C-alpha cells in the first residue's frame, strides 16, 4: 500500500475514534448558579446556606454565597428524581425560603429573600452553628499560588 493511503486510512481511523468518544451517553453534572438578593432593599445576601432535595431526599448541602451573593456548585443528574429539585435557602437575617425547580440542564437563577425572623442573624456567632445544623463540612481555604 502506498504511504499516502496509509496516512489517509490512519487519519480516518483517528477521526472516527474522536466521533465515537463524543457520543457518550453519560450526563454531565448540572452547574447550578444561585444569586441571593433581599427582595425589598436589593442587597446581596452574603454567606447564604443551601439544602437541595430531590425525591424527598437531601442530595446536597452547600455554603456559601460570596460577596456578590453568588454560589456555584454542581449536582449529579443521577441524584435527581423526575427532573425536580427543591432548594431551601438560609440567608443571613432572612426568613428561610424554599423553591421548587424543574431541572434538565444547567440552572442560573436569582432567589429573592426577605429580612425577617431566623436563627441565622450574626455571621460570627451563627456561622459555625449553621454548619453543624445542616451537617456540612467546611471546605478548606487555600491561599497562595497554584503550581
N, CA, C and O atoms as a MOPAC input file, in Angstrom:
PM7 MOZYME 1SCF
protein

 N      0.84700 1    -1.16900 1     0.00000 1
 C      0.00000 1     0.00000 1     0.00000 1
 C      0.89900 1     1.24000 1     0.00000 1
 O      1.83200 1     1.32600 1     0.79800 1
 N      0.62500 1     2.19300 1    -0.88500 1
 C      1.44600 1     3.41100 1    -0.93700 1
 C      1.32600 1     4.20700 1     0.37400 1
 O      0.29300 1     4.14300 1     1.04100 1
 N      2.36400 1     4.94500 1     0.73800 1
 C      2.39000 1     5.67000 1     2.01500 1
 C      1.23900 1     6.67700 1     2.17400 1
 O      0.75800 1     6.87300 1     3.29000 1
 N      0.79300 1     7.31200 1     1.09600 1
 C     -0.28000 1     8.30100 1     1.22400 1
 C     -1.58800 1     7.63300 1     1.63700 1
 O     -2.36400 1     8.21200 1     2.39800 1
 N     -1.84100 1     6.41700 1     1.14200 1
 C     -3.05600 1     5.69500 1     1.52300 1
 C     -3.00700 1     5.32200 1     3.00300 1
 O     -4.03100 1     5.37600 1     3.68400 1
 N     -1.83900 1     4.94600 1     3.50800 1
 C     -1.69900 1     4.62300 1     4.92800 1
 C     -2.02200 1     5.84600 1     5.79500 1
 O     -2.67900 1     5.74100 1     6.83100 1
 N     -1.54500 1     6.99300 1     5.34400 1
 C     -1.80200 1     8.22600 1     6.09100 1
 C     -3.29800 1     8.54600 1     6.08500 1
 O     -3.86200 1     8.91700 1     7.11400 1
 N     -3.93500 1     8.40000 1     4.92500 1
 C     -5.37300 1     8.68800 1     4.82000 1
 C     -6.17000 1     7.73100 1     5.69900 1
 O     -7.06000 1     8.16600 1     6.43000 1
 N     -5.86400 1     6.42500 1     5.63900 1
 C     -6.57200 1     5.44400 1     6.45800 1
 C     -6.33400 1     5.70100 1     7.95500 1
 O     -7.25000 1     5.56500 1     8.76600 1
 N     -5.11900 1     6.06500 1     8.30400 1
 C     -4.82000 1     6.36800 1     9.71100 1
 C     -5.61600 1     7.58400 1    10.17600 1
 O     -6.16000 1     7.59300 1    11.28000 1
 N     -5.68000 1     8.61300 1     9.32200 1
 C     -6.44200 1     9.81500 1     9.65700 1
 C     -7.92500 1     9.48300 1     9.83100 1
 O     -8.54600 1     9.93200 1    10.79400 1
 N     -8.50100 1     8.70200 1     8.91300 1
 C     -9.91400 1     8.32400 1     9.02200 1
 C    -10.17700 1     7.51100 1    10.28400 1
 O    -11.20100 1     7.69300 1    10.94200 1
 N     -9.24900 1     6.61300 1    10.62200 1
 C     -9.40100 1     5.81500 1    11.83000 1
 C     -9.39600 1     6.69800 1    13.07700 1
 O    -10.24500 1     6.54100 1    13.95500 1
 N     -8.44800 1     7.61800 1    13.15400 1
 C     -8.36500 1     8.51600 1    14.31000 1
 C     -9.57800 1     9.44200 1    14.38500 1
 O    -10.08200 1     9.71500 1    15.47500 1
 N    -10.05200 1     9.92800 1    13.23100 1
 C    -11.22400 1    10.79600 1    13.20200 1
 C    -12.46500 1    10.05300 1    13.68400 1
 O    -13.28200 1    10.62000 1    14.41100 1
 N    -12.61400 1     8.79900 1    13.29200 1
 C    -13.78700 1     8.02100 1    13.72500 1
 C    -13.72700 1     7.74600 1    15.22500 1
 O    -14.76700 1     7.71200 1    15.88200 1
 N    -12.53000 1     7.55000 1    15.78000 1
 C    -12.40300 1     7.36200 1    17.22600 1
 C    -12.84600 1     8.60800 1    17.98700 1
 O    -13.49900 1     8.50200 1    19.02500 1
 N    -12.49400 1     9.78600 1    17.47900 1
 C    -12.88800 1    11.01200 1    18.17200 1
 C    -14.40400 1    11.21200 1    18.11300 1
 O    -14.98700 1    11.73600 1    19.06200 1
 N    -15.04700 1    10.80600 1    17.02600 1
 C    -16.50900 1    10.90300 1    16.93700 1
 C    -17.18100 1     9.94600 1    17.90100 1
 O    -18.17700 1    10.30300 1    18.53100 1
 N    -16.66200 1     8.75200 1    18.02700 1
 C    -17.23100 1     7.77200 1    18.95500 1
 C    -17.10800 1     8.27900 1    20.38600 1
 O    -18.03900 1     8.11600 1    21.17500 1
 N    -15.98600 1     8.88600 1    20.73500 1
 C    -15.76800 1     9.41700 1    22.08300 1
 C    -16.71700 1    10.54800 1    22.42900 1
 O    -17.01600 1    10.75400 1    23.60500 1
 N    -17.20600 1    11.29800 1    21.42500 1
 C    -18.11200 1    12.40800 1    21.68900 1
 C    -19.55300 1    11.95600 1    21.85400 1
 O    -20.38000 1    12.72900 1    22.33700 1
 N    -19.87300 1    10.75100 1    21.47400 1
 C    -21.23900 1    10.24800 1    21.58300 1
 C    -21.45300 1     9.48900 1    22.87800 1
 O    -22.12500 1     8.45800 1    22.89200 1
 N    -20.89900 1     9.98000 1    23.94300 1
 C    -21.02700 1     9.35800 1    25.25500 1
 C    -22.41300 1     9.64000 1    25.81200 1
 O    -22.83500 1    10.79600 1    25.83800 1
 N    -23.13600 1     8.61200 1    26.26100 1
 C    -24.48900 1     8.77300 1    26.76700 1
 C    -24.53900 1     9.25700 1    28.22000 1
 O    -25.61100 1     9.63300 1    28.69500 1
 N    -23.43000 1     9.25800 1    28.92500 1
 C    -23.46600 1     9.67800 1    30.32900 1
 C    -23.68100 1    11.18600 1    30.40700 1
 O    -23.10200 1    11.94900 1    29.63400 1
 N    -24.51300 1    11.59800 1    31.34000 1
 C    -24.82500 1    13.01200 1    31.51000 1
 C    -23.75700 1    13.68400 1    32.34400 1
 O    -23.22000 1    13.09600 1    33.28300 1
 N    -23.45800 1    14.90700 1    31.99700 1
 C    -22.52400 1    15.69600 1    32.79600 1
 C    -23.26600 1    16.24100 1    34.01100 1
 O    -24.49600 1    16.29800 1    34.02900 1
 N    -22.51500 1    16.63300 1    35.00900 1
 C    -23.12600 1    17.26100 1    36.18100 1
 C    -23.76000 1    18.58600 1    35.77500 1
 O    -23.25400 1    19.29500 1    34.90400 1
 N    -24.87700 1    18.90400 1    36.42300 1
 C    -25.52400 1    20.18400 1    36.19000 1
 C    -24.79700 1    21.25700 1    36.98800 1
 O    -24.48000 1    21.05900 1    38.16100 1
 N    -24.53800 1    22.37700 1    36.35900 1
 C    -23.90600 1    23.52600 1    37.02600 1
 C    -25.02900 1    24.42700 1    37.53400 1
 O    -25.86900 1    24.87900 1    36.75500 1
 N    -25.04000 1    24.68300 1    38.83400 1
 C    -26.06700 1    25.49500 1    39.46200 1
 C    -25.43000 1    26.80200 1    39.93000 1
 O    -24.45200 1    26.79000 1    40.67800 1
 N    -25.98600 1    27.92200 1    39.48800 1
 C    -25.51100 1    29.23200 1    39.91700 1
 C    -26.70000 1    29.98500 1    40.51500 1
 O    -27.68800 1    30.25900 1    39.83500 1
 N    -26.58100 1    30.30900 1    41.79400 1
 C    -27.66100 1    30.98200 1    42.50800 1
 C    -27.16700 1    32.33400 1    43.02900 1
 O    -26.08600 1    32.43600 1    43.61000 1
 N    -27.97300 1    33.35100 1    42.81000 1
 C    -27.71200 1    34.68700 1    43.34900 1
 C    -28.79800 1    34.95700 1    44.38900 1
 O    -29.98600 1    34.80300 1    44.10300 1
 N    -28.39300 1    35.35800 1    45.59200 1
 C    -29.37700 1    35.67700 1    46.63900 1
 C    -29.39100 1    37.18200 1    46.87300 1
 O    -28.36000 1    37.81200 1    47.10700 1
 N    -30.60900 1    37.73700 1    46.80000 1
 C    -30.81700 1    39.17900 1    46.94800 1
 C    -31.99600 1    39.39600 1    47.88700 1
 O    -32.97600 1    38.65200 1    47.83600 1
 N    -31.90700 1    40.40800 1    48.74500 1
 C    -33.03600 1    40.75000 1    49.60400 1
 C    -34.08300 1    41.46500 1    48.74400 1
 O    -33.76500 1    42.40000 1    48.00900 1
 N    -35.30700 1    41.01900 1    48.84600 1
 C    -36.37500 1    41.45000 1    47.93300 1
 C    -36.63500 1    42.95600 1    47.95400 1
 O    -36.78800 1    43.56000 1    46.89200 1
 N    -36.68700 1    43.56900 1    49.11800 1
 C    -37.06100 1    44.98500 1    49.20800 1
 C    -35.89000 1    45.93300 1    49.00100 1
 O    -36.00900 1    46.91900 1    48.27300 1
 N    -34.75500 1    45.64200 1    49.63700 1
 C    -33.61700 1    46.56000 1    49.58500 1
 C    -32.69100 1    46.29800 1    48.39400 1
 O    -31.87500 1    47.14800 1    48.03800 1
 N    -32.82200 1    45.11700 1    47.78400 1
 C    -31.95900 1    44.68300 1    46.66300 1
 C    -30.51600 1    44.46700 1    47.11000 1
 O    -29.60400 1    44.44000 1    46.28300 1
 N    -30.30600 1    44.31300 1    48.44000 1
 C    -28.97900 1    43.98600 1    48.96200 1
 C    -28.62500 1    42.55700 1    48.56300 1
 O    -29.48500 1    41.67600 1    48.55600 1
 N    -27.35900 1    42.33300 1    48.23100 1
 C    -26.92300 1    40.95200 1    48.03100 1
 C    -26.75300 1    40.31200 1    49.41000 1
 O    -26.30600 1    40.95900 1    50.35600 1
 N    -27.11100 1    39.04900 1    49.50500 1
 C    -27.02400 1    38.33300 1    50.77800 1
 C    -25.76500 1    37.47100 1    50.75400 1
 O    -25.65000 1    36.52100 1    49.98000 1
 N    -24.83800 1    37.82800 1    51.61400 1
 C    -23.55500 1    37.12700 1    51.71100 1
 C    -23.68600 1    35.96300 1    52.68800 1
 O    -24.35200 1    36.09200 1    53.71500 1
 N    -23.06100 1    34.83400 1    52.38300 1
 C    -22.99300 1    33.71600 1    53.32100 1
 C    -24.25200 1    32.87800 1    53.41200 1
 O    -24.48900 1    32.24900 1    54.44400 1
 N    -25.07600 1    32.84600 1    52.36000 1
 C    -26.29200 1    32.02400 1    52.39000 1
 C    -25.94600 1    30.54100 1    52.30500 1
 O    -25.01400 1    30.14300 1    51.60500 1
 N    -26.70800 1    29.74100 1    53.02600 1
 C    -26.59000 1    28.28600 1    53.00900 1
 C    -27.72200 1    27.70300 1    52.16800 1
 O    -28.79900 1    28.29200 1    52.07400 1
 N    -27.47200 1    26.53900 1    51.55500 1
 C    -28.47600 1    25.89000 1    50.71400 1
 C    -28.58900 1    24.41300 1    51.06800 1
 O    -27.59600 1    23.75300 1    51.37500 1
 N    -29.81100 1    23.91100 1    51.01900 1
 C    -30.06500 1    22.47000 1    51.06800 1
 C    -30.83500 1    22.14000 1    49.79800 1
 O    -31.81200 1    22.80900 1    49.46300 1
 N    -30.38800 1    21.10200 1    49.09300 1
 C    -31.03200 1    20.70300 1    47.85200 1
 C    -31.61000 1    19.31100 1    48.04400 1
 O    -30.91500 1    18.37700 1    48.44400 1
 N    -32.90700 1    19.19400 1    47.75000 1
 C    -33.63500 1    17.93600 1    47.88900 1
 C    -34.16900 1    17.50200 1    46.53200 1
 O    -34.46900 1    18.32800 1    45.67000 1
 N    -34.28100 1    16.18700 1    46.36000 1
 C    -34.96200 1    15.61900 1    45.20800 1
 C    -35.55800 1    14.29400 1    45.63700 1
 O    -34.87200 1    13.46100 1    46.22900 1
 N    -36.83000 1    14.09500 1    45.34000 1
 C    -37.50000 1    12.86600 1    45.76000 1
 C    -37.52600 1    12.69600 1    47.26600 1
 O    -37.33500 1    11.58500 1    47.76000 1
 N    -37.75700 1    13.77100 1    48.00700 1
 C    -37.80400 1    13.77500 1    49.48000 1
 C    -36.49200 1    13.35500 1    50.13900 1
 O    -36.48900 1    12.94600 1    51.30000 1
 N    -35.39200 1    13.45000 1    49.41800 1
 C    -34.07900 1    13.09800 1    49.96400 1
 C    -33.12600 1    14.27500 1    49.72800 1
 O    -33.08200 1    14.84700 1    48.63900 1
 N    -32.36600 1    14.62100 1    50.77000 1
 C    -31.38100 1    15.68300 1    50.60700 1
 C    -30.22600 1    15.14100 1    49.77800 1
 O    -29.60700 1    14.13900 1    50.13400 1
 N    -29.94400 1    15.81500 1    48.66600 1
 C    -28.86600 1    15.35900 1    47.79500 1
 C    -27.62000 1    16.22800 1    47.91200 1
 O    -26.54300 1    15.83800 1    47.46300 1
 N    -27.76700 1    17.41400 1    48.52000 1
 C    -26.59500 1    18.27200 1    48.69700 1
 C    -26.91000 1    19.35500 1    49.72100 1
 O    -28.04700 1    19.81200 1    49.83100 1
 N    -25.89500 1    19.75200 1    50.45800 1
 C    -25.95300 1    20.92200 1    51.33100 1
 C    -24.75600 1    21.77300 1    50.95600 1
 O    -23.65500 1    21.25400 1    50.77100 1
 N    -24.95900 1    23.05300 1    50.84400 1
 C    -23.94700 1    23.92200 1    50.25100 1
 C    -23.83900 1    25.23400 1    51.01300 1
 O    -24.83900 1    25.78700 1    51.47200 1
 N    -22.63000 1    25.71200 1    51.13900 1
 C    -22.34700 1    27.02800 1    51.67800 1
 C    -21.17400 1    27.57200 1    50.88500 1
 O    -20.26900 1    26.78900 1    50.59800 1
 N    -21.11200 1    28.68200 1    50.55200 1
 C    -21.80800 1    29.88600 1    50.93100 1
 C    -21.79600 1    30.82200 1    49.73500 1
 O    -20.97200 1    30.68500 1    48.83000 1
 N    -22.71800 1    31.77200 1    49.74100 1
 C    -22.65800 1    32.79400 1    48.70700 1
 C    -21.50600 1    33.75000 1    49.01100 1
 O    -21.17600 1    34.00900 1    50.16800 1
 N    -20.90800 1    34.26200 1    47.94500 1
 C    -19.76300 1    35.15800 1    48.09200 1
 C    -20.23200 1    36.60300 1    48.31400 1
 O    -21.41000 1    36.83200 1    48.58700 1
 N    -19.32900 1    37.56700 1    48.20200 1
 C    -19.66700 1    38.97300 1    48.45700 1
 C    -20.64000 1    39.54100 1    47.42700 1
 O    -21.24300 1    40.58800 1    47.65900 1
 N    -20.79600 1    38.86300 1    46.29700 1
 C    -21.76700 1    39.27300 1    45.28100 1
 C    -23.08700 1    38.52400 1    45.43500 1
 O    -23.98300 1    38.66800 1    44.60400 1
 N    -23.21300 1    37.71600 1    46.50600 1
 C    -24.43100 1    36.95100 1    46.73100 1
 C    -24.54900 1    35.72600 1    45.83800 1
 O    -25.64600 1    35.19900 1    45.65400 1
 N    -23.42800 1    35.26400 1    45.27900 1
 C    -23.43700 1    34.16800 1    44.30500 1
 C    -22.80300 1    32.91300 1    44.89600 1
 O    -21.77900 1    32.97900 1    45.57500 1
 N    -23.43100 1    31.76600 1    44.62400 1
 C    -22.83000 1    30.46600 1    44.92300 1
 C    -22.97300 1    29.60800 1    43.67400 1
 O    -24.01500 1    29.61300 1    43.01900 1
 N    -21.91800 1    28.87400 1    43.35300 1
 C    -21.90700 1    27.98800 1    42.19200 1
 C    -21.50400 1    26.60600 1    42.67400 1
 O    -20.49900 1    26.44600 1    43.36600 1
 N    -22.30700 1    25.59600 1    42.29800 1
 C    -21.99700 1    24.21400 1    42.66000 1
 C    -22.55900 1    23.29200 1    41.57900 1
 O    -23.21900 1    23.75400 1    40.64800 1
 N    -22.30300 1    22.00900 1    41.70100 1
 C    -22.79500 1    21.05500 1    40.71100 1
 C    -23.68300 1    20.01200 1    41.37800 1
 O    -23.56000 1    19.73100 1    42.57000 1
 N    -24.58400 1    19.44500 1    40.57000 1
 C    -25.43700 1    18.34400 1    41.00000 1
 C    -25.29700 1    17.21000 1    40.00200 1
 O    -25.23200 1    17.42900 1    38.79200 1
 N    -25.25100 1    15.99800 1    40.52500 1
 C    -25.18400 1    14.82000 1    39.67500 1
 C    -26.58700 1    14.47700 1    39.19600 1
 O    -27.48100 1    14.30700 1    40.02600 1
 N    -26.81600 1    14.37000 1    37.88700 1
 C    -28.15400 1    14.05300 1    37.37200 1
 C    -28.72100 1    12.73500 1    37.91000 1
 O    -29.93900 1    12.56900 1    37.97000 1
 N    -27.85900 1    11.80900 1    38.29800 1
 C    -28.32300 1    10.52800 1    38.84300 1
 C    -29.01900 1    10.70000 1    40.19000 1
 O    -29.81400 1     9.85000 1    40.59100 1
 N    -28.72100 1    11.79800 1    40.89000 1
 C    -29.33200 1    12.06100 1    42.19400 1
 C    -30.70000 1    12.72800 1    42.08000 1
 O    -31.43200 1    12.82200 1    43.06500 1
 N    -31.04600 1    13.19100 1    40.88100 1
 C    -32.26300 1    13.97800 1    40.69800 1
 C    -33.40900 1    13.08300 1    40.23900 1
 O    -33.29500 1    12.37000 1    39.24200 1
 N    -34.51700 1    13.13100 1    40.98100 1
 C    -35.68600 1    12.30600 1    40.70600 1
 C    -36.69400 1    13.11200 1    39.87400 1
 O    -37.09400 1    14.20900 1    40.26400 1
 N    -37.08800 1    12.56600 1    38.75100 1
 C    -38.11300 1    13.16600 1    37.87700 1
 C    -37.80400 1    14.62000 1    37.50700 1
 O    -38.71700 1    15.43400 1    37.37000 1
 N    -36.53400 1    14.93700 1    37.35000 1
 C    -36.08800 1    16.27800 1    36.93800 1
 C    -36.59900 1    17.39100 1    37.85200 1
 O    -36.80400 1    18.51600 1    37.39700 1
 N    -36.80500 1    17.08800 1    39.13600 1
 C    -37.31700 1    18.08000 1    40.08700 1
 C    -36.37000 1    18.20800 1    41.27300 1
 O    -35.87100 1    17.21200 1    41.79600 1
 N    -36.13100 1    19.44800 1    41.68800 1
 C    -35.36200 1    19.69500 1    42.90800 1
 C    -36.08300 1    20.75900 1    43.73200 1
 O    -36.79400 1    21.60900 1    43.19500 1
 N    -35.88600 1    20.69300 1    45.03700 1
 C    -36.34800 1    21.72000 1    45.97000 1
 C    -35.10700 1    22.32000 1    46.60300 1
 O    -34.22600 1    21.59200 1    47.06100 1
 N    -35.03400 1    23.62600 1    46.63100 1
 C    -33.89300 1    24.30400 1    47.24900 1
 C    -34.38400 1    25.09300 1    48.45300 1
 O    -35.27400 1    25.93600 1    48.34100 1
 N    -33.78300 1    24.80200 1    49.62000 1
 C    -34.03800 1    25.58900 1    50.82800 1
 C    -32.86300 1    26.53100 1    51.00300 1
 O    -31.70200 1    26.13400 1    50.89900 1
 N    -33.19000 1    27.79800 1    51.27300 1
 C    -32.15200 1    28.81600 1    51.39700 1
 C    -32.23100 1    29.43100 1    52.78300 1
 O    -33.30600 1    29.80000 1    53.25600 1
 N    -31.06400 1    29.53700 1    53.43200 1
 C    -30.94000 1    30.16900 1    54.73900 1
 C    -30.00600 1    31.36600 1    54.55800 1
 O    -28.78500 1    31.21400 1    54.52800 1
 N    -30.59600 1    32.55600 1    54.43800 1
 C    -29.81900 1    33.76900 1    54.24300 1
 C    -29.65600 1    34.51900 1    55.54700 1
 O    -30.53500 1    34.48700 1    56.40800 1
 N    -28.53900 1    35.18700 1    55.68800 1
 C    -28.23900 1    35.95300 1    56.89000 1
 C    -29.32500 1    37.00500 1    57.13100 1
 O    -29.59000 1    37.84200 1    56.26800 1
 N    -29.95300 1    36.95400 1    58.31900 1
 C    -31.01900 1    37.85800 1    58.75200 1
 C    -32.28100 1    37.74900 1    57.89900 1
 O    -33.11800 1    38.65100 1    57.91800 1
 N    -32.42600 1    36.64500 1    57.14600 1
 C    -33.58600 1    36.46100 1    56.27000 1
 C    -34.40400 1    35.24900 1    56.69700 1
 O    -33.87400 1    34.29300 1    57.26400 1
 N    -35.70300 1    35.30600 1    56.41600 1
 C    -36.57000 1    34.15700 1    56.66600 1
 C    -36.10400 1    33.00200 1    55.78500 1
 O    -35.74100 1    33.22100 1    54.62900 1
 N    -36.10800 1    31.77000 1    56.31300 1
 C    -35.79200 1    30.61800 1    55.45600 1
 C    -36.75700 1    30.57800 1    54.26800 1
 O    -37.92700 1    30.93800 1    54.39700 1
 N    -36.26100 1    30.14100 1    53.12600 1
 C    -37.01500 1    30.19100 1    51.88400 1
 C    -36.88700 1    28.85700 1    51.16200 1
 O    -35.82700 1    28.23100 1    51.19400 1
 N    -37.95400 1    28.42300 1    50.51500 1
 C    -37.94500 1    27.16200 1    49.77500 1
 C    -38.54400 1    27.38600 1    48.39300 1
 O    -39.56300 1    28.06200 1    48.25300 1
 N    -37.90300 1    26.81200 1    47.36400 1
 C    -38.40600 1    26.95500 1    45.99700 1
 C    -38.18400 1    25.66000 1    45.23200 1
 O    -37.16400 1    24.99200 1    45.40000 1
 N    -39.16100 1    25.31200 1    44.38400 1
 C    -39.09100 1    24.11000 1    43.54700 1
 C    -38.61500 1    24.50100 1    42.15300 1
 O    -38.96100 1    25.56200 1    41.63300 1
 N    -37.80900 1    23.61200 1    41.55800 1
 C    -37.32200 1    23.83400 1    40.20700 1
 C    -37.47000 1    22.55700 1    39.39400 1
 O    -37.32500 1    21.45100 1    39.91500 1
 N    -37.75900 1    22.72600 1    38.12100 1
 C    -37.66000 1    21.63700 1    37.15800 1
 C    -36.29000 1    21.79200 1    36.51600 1
 O    -35.94200 1    22.87800 1    36.05100 1
 N    -35.51500 1    20.72500 1    36.48700 1
 C    -34.13500 1    20.84700 1    36.01800 1
 C    -33.82300 1    19.75700 1    35.00100 1
 O    -33.99800 1    18.56700 1    35.26500 1
 N    -33.36000 1    20.18900 1    33.83800 1
 C    -32.94300 1    19.26800 1    32.77900 1
 C    -31.56900 1    19.64200 1    32.24200 1
 O    -30.99400 1    18.92900 1    31.42000 1
 N    -31.05100 1    20.77000 1    32.71800 1
 C    -29.75700 1    21.26100 1    32.26500 1
 C    -29.21200 1    22.20000 1    33.34800 1
 O    -29.76300 1    22.26600 1    34.44700 1
 N    -28.14600 1    22.91500 1    33.04200 1
 C    -27.58900 1    23.87800 1    33.99100 1
 C    -28.66100 1    24.87600 1    34.40800 1
 O    -29.59900 1    25.14800 1    33.65900 1
 N    -28.51200 1    25.41500 1    35.60600 1
 C    -29.50900 1    26.33600 1    36.15100 1
 C    -28.81600 1    27.58700 1    36.66800 1
 O    -27.85100 1    27.50900 1    37.42800 1
 N    -29.31400 1    28.72800 1    36.25100 1
 C    -28.84700 1    30.01500 1    36.77600 1
 C    -30.09200 1    30.77200 1    37.19600 1
 O    -30.97300 1    31.03000 1    36.37500 1
 N    -30.17200 1    31.13100 1    38.47600 1
 C    -31.38100 1    31.77100 1    38.98000 1
 C    -31.05400 1    32.76900 1    40.07500 1
 O    -30.00400 1    32.70000 1    40.71300 1
 N    -31.97700 1    33.69900 1    40.27700 1
 C    -31.89500 1    34.65700 1    41.36900 1
 C    -32.99700 1    34.31700 1    42.35900 1
 O    -34.15000 1    34.12000 1    41.97500 1
 N    -32.64000 1    34.25100 1    43.62100 1
 C    -33.61500 1    33.98200 1    44.67900 1
 C    -33.73200 1    35.23100 1    45.54200 1
 O    -32.74300 1    35.75200 1    46.05900 1
 N    -34.97300 1    35.69500 1    45.68200 1
 C    -35.23900 1    36.90500 1    46.46200 1
 C    -35.69000 1    36.50600 1    47.85900 1
 O    -36.74900 1    35.90300 1    48.03500 1
 N    -34.87500 1    36.84800 1    48.84600 1
 C    -35.16600 1    36.56100 1    50.24700 1
 C    -35.75800 1    37.80100 1    50.90000 1
 O    -35.64000 1    38.91000 1    50.37600 1
 N    -36.39700 1    37.60100 1    52.05200 1
 C    -36.94400 1    38.73100 1    52.81400 1
 C    -36.32700 1    38.72900 1    54.20200 1
 O    -36.22700 1    37.68800 1    54.85300 1
 N    -35.91100 1    39.92100 1    54.64800 1
 C    -35.44000 1    40.04300 1    56.01700 1
 C    -36.58100 1    39.64400 1    56.94600 1
 O    -37.74200 1    39.96200 1    56.68700 1
 N    -36.24500 1    38.94700 1    58.02600 1
 C    -37.27800 1    38.52600 1    58.95900 1
 C    -36.74200 1    37.56100 1    59.99000 1
 O    -35.53000 1    37.41400 1    60.14700 1
 N    -37.65500 1    36.89600 1    60.70100 1
 C    -37.29500 1    36.00500 1    61.79400 1
 C    -36.50400 1    34.80300 1    61.28700 1
 O    -36.91800 1    34.10500 1    60.36100 1
 N    -35.34700 1    34.58300 1    61.92600 1
 C    -34.46200 1    33.49400 1    61.54100 1
 C    -33.53200 1    33.14800 1    62.69600 1
 O    -33.36400 1    33.93400 1    63.62900 1
 N    -32.93300 1    31.96800 1    62.62500 1
 C    -31.91200 1    31.57300 1    63.60900 1
 C    -30.51600 1    31.98800 1    63.15100 1
 O    -29.53800 1    31.77300 1    63.86600 1
 N    -30.42300 1    32.57500 1    61.97700 1
 C    -29.13200 1    32.91300 1    61.37200 1
 C    -29.03000 1    34.44000 1    61.26000 1
 O    -29.28400 1    35.02000 1    60.20400 1
 N    -28.64700 1    35.08300 1    62.39400 1
 C    -28.62100 1    36.54100 1    62.46000 1
 C    -27.23100 1    37.15400 1    62.54200 1
 O    -27.01000 1    38.25800 1    62.04500 1
 N    -26.30400 1    36.45600 1    63.15700 1
 C    -24.98400 1    37.01400 1    63.39500 1
 C    -23.94000 1    36.12600 1    62.72000 1
 O    -23.77000 1    34.97100 1    63.11100 1
 N    -23.23900 1    36.64900 1    61.71300 1
 C    -22.29800 1    35.79200 1    60.98800 1
 C    -21.17700 1    35.22100 1    61.86100 1
 O    -20.71400 1    34.10700 1    61.61600 1
 N    -20.74200 1    35.96200 1    62.86300 1
 C    -19.65600 1    35.47200 1    63.71300 1
 C    -20.12800 1    34.36800 1    64.65500 1
 O    -19.41500 1    33.38800 1    64.87100 1
 N    -21.32400 1    34.52400 1    65.21400 1
 C    -21.82100 1    33.55700 1    66.19600 1
 C    -22.58200 1    32.39400 1    65.55200 1
 O    -22.48100 1    31.25900 1    66.01800 1
 N    -23.33100 1    32.66400 1    64.49900 1
 C    -24.23900 1    31.66500 1    63.94900 1
 C    -23.65700 1    30.85000 1    62.79000 1
 O    -24.21000 1    29.80700 1    62.44000 1
 N    -22.55900 1    31.30300 1    62.19300 1
 C    -21.99800 1    30.63800 1    61.01700 1
 C    -21.63000 1    29.18400 1    61.31200 1
 O    -22.05500 1    28.28100 1    60.59100 1
 N    -20.85000 1    28.95300 1    62.35800 1
 C    -20.44500 1    27.58400 1    62.71400 1
 C    -21.64900 1    26.74100 1    63.12600 1
 O    -21.71300 1    25.54900 1    62.82800 1
 N    -22.59500 1    27.36600 1    63.80700 1
 C    -23.80000 1    26.64000 1    64.20900 1
 C    -24.60600 1    26.18400 1    62.99600 1
 O    -25.18200 1    25.09600 1    63.01400 1
 N    -24.65300 1    27.00200 1    61.94100 1
 C    -25.36600 1    26.62000 1    60.71700 1
 C    -24.66900 1    25.44100 1    60.03700 1
 O    -25.33000 1    24.54200 1    59.51800 1
 N    -23.34600 1    25.44600 1    60.04000 1
 C    -22.60500 1    24.29100 1    59.50000 1
 C    -23.02000 1    23.01900 1    60.22600 1
 O    -23.28600 1    21.99300 1    59.59900 1
 N    -23.07200 1    23.09600 1    61.55900 1
 C    -23.44000 1    21.92100 1    62.35300 1
 C    -24.89400 1    21.53600 1    62.13800 1
 O    -25.20700 1    20.35500 1    61.99100 1
 N    -25.77800 1    22.51200 1    62.11900 1
 C    -27.21100 1    22.25700 1    61.95000 1
 C    -27.48700 1    21.55200 1    60.61800 1
 O    -28.29200 1    20.62200 1    60.56100 1
 N    -26.82700 1    21.99200 1    59.56000 1
 C    -27.04600 1    21.41700 1    58.23100 1
 C    -26.10800 1    20.25000 1    57.92400 1
 O    -26.17500 1    19.64900 1    56.85200 1
 N    -25.23400 1    19.94000 1    58.88100 1
 C    -24.26900 1    18.83600 1    58.73800 1
 C    -23.42200 1    18.99100 1    57.47700 1
 O    -23.31200 1    18.08500 1    56.65200 1
 N    -22.83100 1    20.17600 1    57.36600 1
 C    -21.93900 1    20.49600 1    56.25300 1
 C    -20.51300 1    20.53300 1    56.77400 1
 O    -20.25000 1    21.10300 1    57.83300 1
 N    -19.60200 1    19.93500 1    56.04400 1
 C    -18.18600 1    20.01600 1    56.37500 1
 C    -17.59800 1    21.24000 1    55.67800 1
 O    -17.67400 1    21.33900 1    54.45400 1
 N    -17.01600 1    22.17100 1    56.42400 1
 C    -16.40800 1    23.34300 1    55.78100 1
 C    -15.28000 1    22.91700 1    54.85000 1
 O    -14.48100 1    22.03700 1    55.17300 1
 N    -15.23400 1    23.56500 1    53.68300 1
 C    -14.15700 1    23.28500 1    52.73900 1
 C    -12.92100 1    24.04800 1    53.17300 1
 O    -13.02300 1    25.19400 1    53.61300 1
 N    -11.74400 1    23.42400 1    53.05400 1
 C    -10.51700 1    24.13000 1    53.44000 1
 C    -10.26300 1    25.30300 1    52.50100 1
 O    -10.49600 1    25.21200 1    51.29600 1
 N     -9.78500 1    26.39600 1    53.06900 1
 C     -9.45700 1    27.59200 1    52.28200 1
 C     -7.98400 1    27.52200 1    51.94500 1
 O     -7.12900 1    27.40900 1    52.82300 1
 N     -7.70400 1    27.59400 1    50.64200 1
 C     -6.31300 1    27.52800 1    50.19600 1
 C     -5.92400 1    28.87400 1    49.60600 1
 O     -6.58000 1    29.38600 1    48.69900 1
 N     -4.85500 1    29.43100 1    50.13300 1
 C     -4.36600 1    30.71200 1    49.64400 1
 C     -2.99500 1    30.49300 1    49.01600 1
 O     -2.28500 1    29.55000 1    49.36500 1
 N     -2.64100 1    31.35200 1    48.10700 1
 C     -1.31500 1    31.26600 1    47.50000 1
 C     -1.41900 1    30.99600 1    46.01300 1
 O     -2.46500 1    31.17800 1    45.39000 1
 N     -0.30400 1    30.55900 1    45.47100 1
 C     -0.26300 1    30.31100 1    44.02900 1
 C     -0.43000 1    28.83400 1    43.72500 1
 O     -0.12800 1    27.97300 1    44.55100 1
 N     -0.91100 1    28.56400 1    42.53900 1
 C     -1.07600 1    27.18900 1    42.08000 1
 C      0.12800 1    26.84000 1    41.23100 1
 O      0.48500 1    27.56900 1    40.30400 1
 N      0.75100 1    25.71900 1    41.55500 1
 C      1.94300 1    25.31100 1    40.80200 1
 C      1.59000 1    24.27900 1    39.77900 1
 O      2.46300 1    23.81300 1    39.04600 1

